Amino acid sequence: MSTPRRAPTPDERRQDADRSRRLLLSAAFDEFAAKGFAGARVHEIAARAGVNKQLINYYFGGKEGLYRELQQAWLDREATFNTPQQPLADLAVRYLRESLADPRGIRLMVWRGLDSSDTPPDESPIDSDLAYLRDRQHDEELAADLDPAAVLLLMMAAISAPIVMPDVTKRLFGIDPTAPEFEQRYGAQIRLILEKLSG
């Protein structure tokens, strides 16, 4: 004789919801990084997560809400290590480490640049990033004759290059960019270059 099915408790329901949200975010990150916002399909994200696609609307209000949630998750993570007390060279090396450890964020940025026609607005605080570099310039951490916009763009390019051009990177350095030795060698060079840009 089978026992009657017990209704889930509120805690169990919440844990199920948290798990479904986590699975969807992880699957969406993979899909958006591989195909961009326009190329990613809701049913493929749901299938990868192993949940009903209706949950994307329920938890995130649709594909755009899911994308925005991923952007916010990155901003939250970034806030844990991007502090004004940290020297700029150290900060750049940390961004490199984070990007090499999980290149999906860089891939999202690249897709945004390649196909901006069908992408939600960028939530990244680019204006505050520039103000942040101007403050560092005022404190003589950057030379006064440098344009902070150019420095920021160079830093972004330097950090994303091994992910965007892994074949070129490997030919230049003779090391696969996913190898720990590459991160150490290239990170040391980024640090040295930025230290030479000080005022």
C-alpha positions, 0 to 999 in steps of 0.5 A, spaced: 500 500 500 502 506 497 503 512 502 499 518 500 504 524 497 506 529 502 505 536 500 512 540 500 513 545 506 514 552 505 522 551 506 522 545 501 518 550 496 523 555 497 529 551 496 526 548 490 525 555 487 532 557 489 535 551 485 531 552 479 533 560 479 541 558 480 540 552 474 537 557 470 542 563 471 548 558 470 545 555 463 543 562 461 550 564 462 553 558 458 548 560 452 549 567 452 556 566 452 556 561 446 551 565 442 550 572 444 543 575 447 540 575 440 542 567 438 540 564 445 533 561 445 529 560 452 527 553 450 535 551 450 536 555 456 531 551 460 533 545 457 540 546 459 537 547 466 533 541 466 527 546 468 520 548 464 521 554 460 515 558 463 520 558 469 524 564 466 518 568 465 516 566 472 522 568 476 526 573 471 520 576 467 523 573 460 529 573 457 531 580 458 530 579 465 535 573 465 540 577 462 540 583 466 540 578 472 547 575 470 549 583 469 547 584 476 551 578 479 557 580 475 557 587 478 555 584 485 562 579 484 566 585 482 564 589 488 567 584 492 574 585 489 574 592 486 576 597 492 579 604 491 585 602 496 587 597 491 593 599 487 590 599 479 596 594 477 593 589 482 586 590 480 587 589 473 591 583 475 585 581 479 580 582 473 585 578 469 584 572 474 577 572 474 576 573 467 581 567 465 577 563 471 570 564 468 571 567 461 563 567 460 563 574 462 568 577 457 564 573 451 558 576 453 561 583 452 564 581 446 557 579 443 554 585 445 559 589 441 558 584 435 551 584 435 548 590 439 541 590 435 538 586 439 541 586 446 538 589 453 542 596 455 548 595 458 548 596 466 555 596 467 557 603 470 562 605 465 561 613 467 563 611 474 569 607 472 572 613 468 571 617 474 574 612 478 580 612 474 580 620 474 581 620 481 587 615 481 590 620 476 588 626 481 592 621 486 598 621 481 597 613 480 596 615 473 600 620 469 597 627 468 597 627 460 594 620 460 586 620 457 583 615 462 578 613 457 584 610 453 587 607 459 580 604 461 579 601 454 587 599 453 586 595 460 579 592 458 582 590 451 589 587 455 584 583 459 580 580 454 585 579 449 587 572 451 579 570 451 578 573 445 584 571 441 586 564 444 590 562 438 594 568 437 595 568 445 598 561 444 603 563 438 605 569 442 607 566 449 608 559 447 603 557 452 596 556 452 592 562 455 588 557 460 595 555 463 596 557 470 603 559 467 600 564 462 596 568 468 602 569 472 607 571 466 602 575 463 599 578 469 606 580 471 607 584 464 600 587 465 602 589 472 609 592 470 606 596 464 601 599 469 606 601 474 610 605 468 604 609 467 604 612 474 605 619 474 
